[in-house]
Amino acid sequence: MTHQSINFGVVSRFYLIGGGQTLFDAASYLNSKKYDVTVLTSERHHASYVKHDEAIIRLWDALSLINVKSYLLSKFDTKHEAFKDFDSDSLLFTPSSEWIFTQEIIDRFNGRIVNIHGSALPEMKGGGGLSWNLMMGERHGGCTIHLVDAGIDTGDILLQQTYRLPNSVLNLEDALAYGSKQSTQLALSFLKKIESQATFNRTIQSPKAGSYWPRLKTDIHGFIDWNWTVSEISSFICAFGKPFKGASTFLAEKKVRIAASEYEVEERKFHPFQYGLVFRVSDEKFYVACKGGSLVIGDIFDDAGQRLDLTKLIGRRLHTPTHYLEAALRQRVVFAPVSDDDEYRTNL
């Protein structure tokens, strides 16, 4: 349902809050148009990687190369010096923002906060994005520009586009890259409309429609339950694959990671006591008995990233202790500081 419209008027100053390729591409575009651009980013994002002039470099360095002012914040502070010049000609744009904005913050910026979210709202509010899609076997995606309100991804929609992942996209890394390009296209379209002082129709999101999914963190949520069907396990591994560290399980007492897999439907039926057992090793692959078929894995790594010798796996069992599975169900991640080896620091 559409109601009223909004025109931001002349905007000469942009504050980009968050991180990722879309933020960098937006900053680069606005900078090329001689706008006053300031980036505020969190620990989660500032050392992650973006593409700049065909090179893959850290966001912080990329912003420096294009001479865009940037600040690293441990928490969002409306009194930060960067906001001293905020006025009616300013706009906050938040690609991949780490922070949830309260009504007090929204009022401080006179409602001039716009977010880009990586789904076709009202579907897939929250975090985890394409990982949840891949778990569900869902090939449709989208991205949305919306006003920020005090809810989570519930503000009025201004622009939106949908897409279907091409058949060539078979893993999370490629899905994220494809989705990022779609988001950048929509973000630049939005900024060009702002530049031309376009008026946007506002579409209300019904609270009775759509879905919400929480953030995922690989080290907490990425543990394989070998009682799932083989297709469910394979899609779960895909959801935690590159650029993240891979889904986790155990080989005896050793924690191991699997970043990619395939599966084959078997005519024979494995008994539940066989689930997780490696029953064949051949051609640099090994086969694991699962409900409904065999999981086919090419590489398996220990927690330090060292590849295990596949020839020594025959007859061994992959298993996940129950307390890890229960912890994955219990724990919810809203915000988590990162370390030097965190998944968000990997080369995206």
Buried (B, 14 or more C-beta within 10 A) or exposed (E): EEEEEBEBEEBEBBBBBBBBBBBBBBBBBBBEEEBBBBBBBBBBBBBBBBBBEEEEBBBBBBBEEBEBBBBEBEEBEEEEEBBEEBEEBBBBBBBBBBBBBEEEBBEBBEBBBBBBBBBBBBBBBBBBBBBBBBBEEBBEBBBBBBBBBBBBBBBBBBBBBEBEBEEEBBBBBBBBBBBBBBBBBBBBEBBEBBBEEBEBEBBBBEEEEBEBBBBBBBBBBBBBBBBBEBBBBBBBBBBBBBBBBBBBBBBEEEBBBBBBBBBEEBEEEBEEEBBBBBEBBEEEBBBBBBBBBBBBBBBBBEEEEEEBEBEEBBEBBBBBEEEBBEEBEEEEBEEBEBEEEBBBBBEB
